[in-house]
Amino acid sequence: MRNNQPISVMAVLVFACLIAACFRQDILTVTLDVPQMRSDECQQLVLRAIESLDPEAILNARFDVAAGEVTIRYNSMSLGRKNIEHAIANAGFAVNTLPANEDARQALPAGCR
C-alpha cells in the first residue's frame, strides 16, 4: 500500500489557497472631478451619496472643495468605480464625464447647482 499523505496535504494546501483568494480585497483609490461641489454643504451631499453605497466597501473619502474633487479608497471586489460615479450623479452632481441627474440637480441647494 502506497503512502498518499503528501498528495492529501498538497490537495488541502491548494484548496486553502483557492478559498483565501475568494476572500481577497482589491483596494483601489480613485479621484473624481465633481465641479459643482463648491461648499461644505455640497460636500456633505456628495458624502451622503457615497455613503448610500456599500458602507463596508468605502474605506475613506477625502474632499478638496476648492478643486471640486473627491478621492475615494474602496474595495473594488465589492463596488465598482461606475457605481460610485452613478451614486454621485443621481444625487444631482455631474461627475467626470457623467452628467447629473437633472431632477436631483434641481432639488439641490442653489449653491450646489
C-alpha positions as CSV (number, residue, x, y, z in Angstrom):
1,M,0.0,0.0,0.0
2,R,1.4,3.4,-1.0
3,N,1.5,6.4,1.2
4,N,-0.9,9.1,-0.2
5,Q,-0.3,11.5,2.6
6,P,1.8,14.0,0.5
7,I,-0.9,14.2,-2.1
8,S,-3.6,14.8,0.6
9,V,-1.5,17.5,2.2
10,M,-0.9,19.2,-1.2
11,A,-4.7,19.0,-2.0
12,V,-5.5,20.7,1.3
13,L,-3.0,23.4,0.7
14,V,-4.3,24.1,-2.9
15,F,-7.9,24.2,-1.6
16,A,-6.9,26.6,1.2
17,C,-5.2,28.9,-1.3
18,L,-8.3,28.9,-3.5
19,I,-10.6,29.7,-0.6
20,A,-8.3,32.6,0.5
21,A,-8.3,34.0,-3.0
22,C,-12.1,34.2,-2.9
23,F,-12.0,36.4,0.2
24,R,-9.3,38.8,-1.0
25,Q,-9.7,42.5,-1.3
26,D,-8.6,44.7,-4.1
27,I,-8.3,48.2,-2.7
28,L,-8.3,51.0,-5.2
29,T,-8.1,54.8,-5.0
30,V,-9.9,57.0,-7.4
31,T,-10.1,60.8,-7.7
32,L,-13.3,62.1,-9.2
33,D,-14.0,65.5,-10.6
34,V,-17.2,67.0,-9.1
35,P,-17.1,70.6,-10.2
36,Q,-20.4,71.6,-8.6
37,M,-19.1,70.7,-5.1
38,R,-18.3,74.2,-4.1
39,S,-19.1,74.3,-0.4
40,D,-19.2,72.2,2.8
41,E,-23.0,71.8,2.2
42,C,-22.3,70.3,-1.3
43,Q,-19.6,68.1,0.2
44,Q,-22.0,66.7,2.7
45,L,-24.5,65.9,0.0
46,V,-21.8,64.1,-2.1
47,L,-20.7,62.2,1.1
48,R,-24.2,61.1,1.8
49,A,-24.5,59.8,-1.8
50,I,-21.2,57.8,-1.4
51,E,-22.3,56.5,2.0
52,S,-25.5,55.2,0.5
53,L,-23.4,52.6,-1.3
54,D,-22.0,49.5,0.5
55,P,-20.6,51.1,3.7
56,E,-18.0,48.3,4.1
57,A,-16.7,48.8,0.6
58,I,-15.9,52.5,1.1
59,L,-12.8,52.8,3.2
60,N,-12.4,56.6,3.2
61,A,-13.2,59.7,1.2
62,R,-11.2,62.9,1.1
63,F,-12.7,66.1,-0.2
64,D,-11.0,69.0,-1.9
65,V,-13.8,71.5,-2.2
66,A,-11.6,74.2,-3.7
67,A,-10.6,71.8,-6.6
68,G,-14.0,70.2,-6.8
69,E,-12.5,66.7,-6.3
70,V,-13.2,63.7,-4.1
71,T,-10.6,61.0,-3.6
72,I,-12.1,57.6,-2.5
73,R,-10.4,54.4,-1.4
74,Y,-12.7,51.4,-1.9
75,N,-12.8,47.7,-2.2
76,S,-13.3,47.1,-5.9
77,M,-14.3,43.4,-5.2
78,S,-17.5,44.8,-3.6
79,L,-18.0,48.0,-5.5
80,G,-17.2,49.5,-8.9
81,R,-16.0,52.9,-9.8
82,K,-19.1,53.4,-12.0
83,N,-21.3,52.6,-9.0
84,I,-19.7,55.5,-7.1
85,E,-20.0,57.8,-10.1
86,H,-23.6,57.0,-10.6
87,A,-24.4,57.5,-6.9
88,I,-22.9,61.0,-7.1
89,A,-24.7,61.8,-10.4
90,N,-28.0,60.5,-9.0
91,A,-27.5,62.9,-6.1
92,G,-27.5,65.8,-8.6
93,F,-23.8,66.4,-9.2
94,A,-22.0,65.9,-12.5
95,V,-19.0,63.7,-12.0
96,N,-16.2,63.3,-14.5
97,T,-18.0,62.8,-17.9
98,L,-21.2,61.6,-16.3
99,P,-24.0,64.3,-16.3
100,A,-26.0,65.0,-13.1
101,N,-29.5,63.6,-12.8
102,E,-31.4,66.7,-13.8
103,D,-34.3,66.3,-11.3
104,A,-31.9,65.7,-8.4
105,R,-29.8,68.7,-9.6
106,Q,-32.9,71.0,-9.5
107,A,-33.6,69.8,-5.9
108,L,-30.1,70.8,-4.7
109,P,-29.5,74.0,-2.7
110,A,-28.8,76.9,-5.0
111,G,-25.1,77.0,-4.2
112,C,-24.6,73.4,-5.4
113,R,-26.3,73.7,-8.8
